Amino acid sequence: MFNARITVPPQAKAGEAVEIKVLMRHPMDRGGQSDGKGGTVPRKILNRMTATYAGAEIFRFDMHTGVAANPFVSFRTRAVETGDIVFEWREDGGAIYTRTARLTVV
């Protein structure tokens, strides 16, 4: 149901601004439709994405029902040290997904 394609430059110079691209594969079901049994389908969307790097949060994206399926985001951060960029997504219902990408600073 959820998958992410993350693009991070394989290496960067210290102090260089790098672009990070994230494609989230998720249906972003806004809910409210009939389930065919007299009930309604509950909303199930990714409601937050965060990215941390070098011990600090570098990006936060709060999502609502107006965000289309398979959202794509792009943001920039400054390369400070070699390390992992940790991405976390929170989904309605409590599921949490994490992925990491390595940035090497030369």
N, CA and C atoms as a LAMMPS dump frame, in Angstrom:
ITEM: TIMESTEP
0
ITEM: NUMBER OF ATOMS
318
ITEM: BOX BOUNDS ff ff ff
-5.0000000000000000e+02 5.0000000000000000e+02
-5.0000000000000000e+02 5.0000000000000000e+02
-5.0000000000000000e+02 5.0000000000000000e+02
ITEM: ATOMS id mol type element x y z
1 1 1 N 0.827 -1.193 0
2 1 2 C 0 0 0
3 1 3 C 0.869 1.253 0
4 2 1 N 2.021 1.212 0.691
5 2 2 C 2.897 2.363 0.716
6 2 3 C 4.265 1.976 0.196
7 3 1 N 4.838 2.864 -0.583
8 3 2 C 6.216 2.707 -1.026
9 3 3 C 6.735 4.105 -1.323
10 4 1 N 8.025 4.27 -1.286
11 4 2 C 8.601 5.589 -1.561
12 4 3 C 9.832 5.44 -2.433
13 5 1 N 9.947 6.344 -3.371
14 5 2 C 11.161 6.443 -4.181
15 5 3 C 11.857 7.728 -3.764
16 6 1 N 13.078 7.583 -3.241
17 6 2 C 13.827 8.725 -2.711
18 6 3 C 15.066 8.93 -3.566
19 7 1 N 15.277 10.159 -3.985
20 7 2 C 16.463 10.488 -4.769
21 7 3 C 17.295 11.5 -3.999
22 8 1 N 18.503 11.073 -3.612
23 8 2 C 19.466 11.916 -2.906
24 8 3 C 20.765 11.852 -3.695
25 9 1 N 21.44 12.975 -3.905
26 9 2 C 22.715 12.899 -4.602
27 9 3 C 23.655 11.936 -3.866
28 10 1 N 24.424 11.14 -4.593
29 10 2 C 25.304 10.174 -3.914
30 10 3 C 26.385 10.845 -3.078
31 11 1 N 26.828 12.034 -3.49
32 11 2 C 27.795 12.774 -2.686
33 11 3 C 27.658 14.258 -2.969
34 12 1 N 28.169 15.044 -2.001
35 12 2 C 28.118 16.496 -2.131
36 12 3 C 29.304 17.083 -1.39
37 13 1 N 29.649 18.31 -1.741
38 13 2 C 30.713 19.016 -1.034
39 13 3 C 30.132 19.629 0.235
40 14 1 N 30.944 19.736 1.266
41 14 2 C 30.484 20.348 2.518
42 14 3 C 29.97 21.756 2.242
43 15 1 N 28.799 22.045 2.73
44 15 2 C 28.2 23.362 2.55
45 15 3 C 27.356 23.504 1.3
46 16 1 N 27.409 22.519 0.422
47 16 2 C 26.642 22.564 -0.829
48 16 3 C 25.153 22.313 -0.56
49 17 1 N 24.304 23.017 -1.271
50 17 2 C 22.853 22.767 -1.183
51 17 3 C 22.529 21.591 -2.091
52 18 1 N 21.823 20.608 -1.555
53 18 2 C 21.457 19.427 -2.335
54 18 3 C 19.942 19.336 -2.417
55 19 1 N 19.476 18.846 -3.552
56 19 2 C 18.037 18.665 -3.744
57 19 3 C 17.671 17.22 -3.447
58 20 1 N 16.622 17.043 -2.696
59 20 2 C 16.12 15.72 -2.343
60 20 3 C 14.711 15.603 -2.909
61 21 1 N 14.465 14.511 -3.619
62 21 2 C 13.157 14.285 -4.242
63 21 3 C 12.546 13.024 -3.662
64 22 1 N 11.26 13.096 -3.35
65 22 2 C 10.575 11.955 -2.754
66 22 3 C 9.23 11.758 -3.457
67 23 1 N 9.056 10.562 -4.019
68 23 2 C 7.772 10.161 -4.591
69 23 3 C 7.169 9.13 -3.66
70 24 1 N 6.013 9.451 -3.094
71 24 2 C 5.334 8.546 -2.174
72 24 3 C 4.229 7.829 -2.939
73 25 1 N 4.286 6.539 -2.959
74 25 2 C 3.228 5.776 -3.628
75 25 3 C 2.206 5.367 -2.582
76 26 1 N 1.066 6.046 -2.622
77 26 2 C 0.013 5.813 -1.646
78 26 3 C -1.296 6.285 -2.266
79 27 1 N -2.401 5.563 -2.073
80 27 2 C -3.663 5.976 -2.706
81 27 3 C -4.282 7.242 -2.115
82 28 1 N -3.872 7.642 -0.901
83 28 2 C -4.408 8.841 -0.249
84 28 3 C -5.949 8.836 -0.304
85 29 1 N -6.551 7.765 0.205
86 29 2 C -8.008 7.593 0.172
87 29 3 C -8.677 8.567 1.141
88 30 1 N -9.453 9.514 0.599
89 30 2 C -10.069 10.548 1.431
90 30 3 C -11.259 10.024 2.23
91 31 1 N -11.712 8.792 1.941
92 31 2 C -12.801 8.186 2.688
93 31 3 C -14.148 8.811 2.382
94 32 1 N -15.174 8.345 3.118
95 32 2 C -16.513 8.895 2.962
96 32 3 C -17.359 8.204 1.915
97 33 1 N -16.745 7.342 1.097
98 33 2 C -17.529 6.635 0.091
99 33 3 C -18.263 5.463 0.745
100 34 1 N -19.29 5.007 0.079
101 34 2 C -20.029 3.855 0.574
102 34 3 C -19.18 2.6 0.424
103 35 1 N -19.249 1.74 1.43
104 35 2 C -18.514 0.476 1.339
105 35 3 C -19.366 -0.629 0.733
106 36 1 N -20.609 -0.295 0.316
107 36 2 C -21.497 -1.276 -0.298
108 36 3 C -22.252 -2.122 0.71
109 37 1 N -22 -1.892 2.003
110 37 2 C -22.668 -2.666 3.055
111 37 3 C -23.418 -1.759 4.016
112 38 1 N -23.643 -0.504 3.592
113 38 2 C -24.348 0.45 4.435
114 38 3 C -23.435 1.328 5.27
115 39 1 N -22.178 1.097 5.224
116 39 2 C -21.218 1.903 5.969
117 39 3 C -20.429 2.812 5.046
118 40 1 N -19.477 3.485 5.629
119 40 2 C -18.613 4.351 4.826
120 40 3 C -17.158 3.912 4.986
121 41 1 N -16.405 4.143 3.966
122 41 2 C -14.986 3.823 3.983
123 41 3 C -14.276 4.907 4.776
124 42 1 N -13.472 4.548 5.776
125 42 2 C -12.767 5.582 6.55
126 42 3 C -11.633 6.218 5.756
127 43 1 N -11.312 7.448 6.129
128 43 2 C -10.197 8.152 5.501
129 43 3 C -8.891 7.432 5.831
130 44 1 N -8.025 7.291 4.856
131 44 2 C -6.712 6.69 5.092
132 44 3 C -5.71 7.394 4.196
133 45 1 N -5.062 8.402 4.785
134 45 2 C -4.072 9.17 4.043
135 45 3 C -2.776 9.218 4.846
136 46 1 N -1.698 9.554 4.16
137 46 2 C -0.469 9.907 4.862
138 46 3 C -0.709 11.321 5.374
139 47 1 N -0.597 11.522 6.684
140 47 2 C -0.901 12.858 7.196
141 47 3 C 0.353 13.666 7.549
142 48 1 N 1.517 13.03 7.581
143 48 2 C 2.741 13.795 7.863
144 48 3 C 3.958 13.065 7.316
145 49 1 N 4.864 13.851 6.768
146 49 2 C 6.173 13.341 6.365
147 49 3 C 7.224 14.22 7.012
148 50 1 N 8.226 13.601 7.623
149 50 2 C 9.337 14.368 8.18
150 50 3 C 10.643 13.758 7.683
151 51 1 N 11.67 14.586 7.616
152 51 2 C 13.011 14.125 7.265
153 51 3 C 13.982 14.719 8.275
154 52 1 N 14.876 13.878 8.795
155 52 2 C 15.899 14.344 9.726
156 52 3 C 17.271 14.01 9.163
157 53 1 N 18.222 14.89 9.454
158 53 2 C 19.587 14.725 8.945
159 53 3 C 20.517 15.363 9.957
160 54 1 N 21.58 14.668 10.294
161 54 2 C 22.574 15.16 11.253
162 54 3 C 21.913 15.566 12.573
163 55 1 N 20.92 14.795 12.974
164 55 2 C 20.28 15.026 14.266
165 55 3 C 19.247 16.128 14.298
166 56 1 N 18.918 16.696 13.165
167 56 2 C 17.948 17.79 13.148
168 56 3 C 16.878 17.543 12.089
169 57 1 N 15.68 17.982 12.402
170 57 2 C 14.604 17.901 11.412
171 57 3 C 14.893 18.933 10.327
172 58 1 N 14.892 18.48 9.074
173 58 2 C 15.186 19.395 7.97
174 58 3 C 13.976 19.662 7.098
175 59 1 N 12.924 18.84 7.256
176 59 2 C 11.744 19.027 6.417
177 59 3 C 10.537 18.409 7.099
178 60 1 N 9.407 19.108 7.021
179 60 2 C 8.135 18.567 7.531
180 60 3 C 7.045 18.957 6.556
181 61 1 N 6.177 18.002 6.256
182 61 2 C 5.092 18.221 5.307
183 61 3 C 3.832 17.62 5.899
184 62 1 N 2.882 18.479 6.297
185 62 2 C 1.591 18.014 6.8
186 62 3 C 0.642 17.903 5.621
187 63 1 N 0.055 16.73 5.464
188 63 2 C -0.818 16.467 4.318
189 63 3 C -2.261 16.326 4.778
190 64 1 N -3.165 16.751 3.908
191 64 2 C -4.6 16.699 4.197
192 64 3 C -5.305 16.016 3.032
193 65 1 N -6.61 15.94 3.089
194 65 2 C -7.354 15.195 2.074
195 65 3 C -7.233 15.801 0.684
196 66 1 N -6.839 17.035 0.554
197 66 2 C -6.699 17.661 -0.757
198 66 3 C -5.447 17.235 -1.505
199 67 1 N -4.555 16.501 -0.856
200 67 2 C -3.337 16.046 -1.523
201 67 3 C -3.682 14.821 -2.369
202 68 1 N -3.264 14.857 -3.628
203 68 2 C -3.57 13.788 -4.568
204 68 3 C -2.83 12.495 -4.225
205 69 1 N -3.281 11.423 -4.818
206 69 2 C -2.594 10.137 -4.668
207 69 3 C -1.168 10.259 -5.18
208 70 1 N -0.287 9.467 -4.603
209 70 2 C 1.12 9.414 -5.005
210 70 3 C 1.776 10.79 -4.981
211 71 1 N 1.755 11.457 -3.832
212 71 2 C 2.337 12.807 -3.782
213 71 3 C 3.846 12.799 -4.004
214 72 1 N 4.304 13.908 -4.584
215 72 2 C 5.723 14.104 -4.864
216 72 3 C 6.153 15.397 -4.195
217 73 1 N 7.297 15.365 -3.496
218 73 2 C 7.848 16.582 -2.909
219 73 3 C 9.327 16.667 -3.252
220 74 1 N 9.797 17.886 -3.3
221 74 2 C 11.208 18.162 -3.542
222 74 3 C 11.607 19.282 -2.595
223 75 1 N 12.759 19.134 -1.952
224 75 2 C 13.235 20.186 -1.063
225 75 3 C 14.758 20.188 -1.076
226 76 1 N 15.328 21.248 -0.546
227 76 2 C 16.785 21.387 -0.506
228 76 3 C 17.254 21.449 0.936
229 77 1 N 18.455 20.916 1.147
230 77 2 C 19.112 21.042 2.432
231 77 3 C 20.606 21.23 2.175
232 78 1 N 21.312 21.66 3.187
233 78 2 C 22.741 21.896 3.049
234 78 3 C 23.503 20.678 3.566
235 79 1 N 24.458 20.197 2.775
236 79 2 C 25.281 19.048 3.161
237 79 3 C 26.24 19.488 4.263
238 80 1 N 26.143 18.846 5.433
239 80 2 C 27.008 19.23 6.545
240 80 3 C 27.964 18.117 6.958
241 81 1 N 27.522 16.872 6.86
242 81 2 C 28.367 15.74 7.236
243 81 3 C 27.814 14.471 6.588
244 82 1 N 28.675 13.484 6.441
245 82 2 C 28.205 12.213 5.909
246 82 3 C 27.259 11.573 6.918
247 83 1 N 26.121 11.119 6.433
248 83 2 C 25.165 10.506 7.334
249 83 3 C 23.885 10.142 6.621
250 84 1 N 23.007 9.538 7.407
251 84 2 C 21.718 9.116 6.869
252 84 3 C 20.691 10.231 6.986
253 85 1 N 19.876 10.32 5.976
254 85 2 C 18.681 11.159 6.039
255 85 3 C 17.541 10.183 6.305
256 86 1 N 16.865 10.378 7.417
257 86 2 C 15.806 9.467 7.829
258 86 3 C 14.455 10.105 7.515
259 87 1 N 13.666 9.385 6.751
260 87 2 C 12.331 9.842 6.366
261 87 3 C 11.297 9.05 7.161
262 88 1 N 10.271 9.742 7.621
263 88 2 C 9.208 9.074 8.364
264 88 3 C 7.864 9.584 7.869
265 89 1 N 6.94 8.659 7.679
266 89 2 C 5.581 9.004 7.286
267 89 3 C 4.616 8.449 8.318
268 90 1 N 3.602 9.232 8.623
269 90 2 C 2.532 8.781 9.526
270 90 3 C 1.246 8.696 8.727
271 91 1 N 0.559 7.575 8.904
272 91 2 C -0.672 7.318 8.167
273 91 3 C -1.845 7.306 9.142
274 92 1 N -3.018 7.718 8.676
275 92 2 C -4.22 7.594 9.495
276 92 3 C -4.337 6.153 9.975
277 93 1 N -4.717 5.962 11.222
278 93 2 C -4.799 4.622 11.784
279 93 3 C -3.563 4.251 12.589
280 94 1 N -2.513 5.096 12.516
281 94 2 C -1.352 4.887 13.37
282 94 3 C -0.138 4.247 12.738
283 95 1 N -0.226 3.794 11.503
284 95 2 C 0.944 3.172 10.872
285 95 3 C 2.041 4.215 10.656
286 96 1 N 3.27 3.783 10.865
287 96 2 C 4.438 4.634 10.655
288 96 3 C 5.393 3.893 9.731
289 97 1 N 5.857 4.587 8.706
290 97 2 C 6.798 4.015 7.741
291 97 3 C 8.082 4.825 7.787
292 98 1 N 9.219 4.172 7.719
293 98 2 C 10.495 4.89 7.687
294 98 3 C 11.365 4.348 6.567
295 99 1 N 12.172 5.219 6.029
296 99 2 C 13.176 4.862 5.027
297 99 3 C 14.39 5.749 5.299
298 100 1 N 15.553 5.285 4.871
299 100 2 C 16.758 6.097 5.017
300 100 3 C 17.477 6.196 3.676
301 101 1 N 18.192 7.271 3.523
302 101 2 C 19.032 7.478 2.345
303 101 3 C 20.339 8.074 2.843
304 102 1 N 21.437 7.645 2.266
305 102 2 C 22.766 8.072 2.711
306 102 3 C 23.256 9.232 1.861
307 103 1 N 23.781 10.255 2.525
308 103 2 C 24.416 11.377 1.845
309 103 3 C 25.879 11.383 2.272
310 104 1 N 26.768 11.275 1.299
311 104 2 C 28.202 11.287 1.567
312 104 3 C 28.749 12.674 1.267
313 105 1 N 29.392 13.265 2.265
314 105 2 C 29.97 14.601 2.107
315 105 3 C 31.473 14.45 1.92
316 106 1 N 31.992 15.039 0.847
317 106 2 C 33.427 14.922 0.549
318 106 3 C 34.129 16.246 0.773
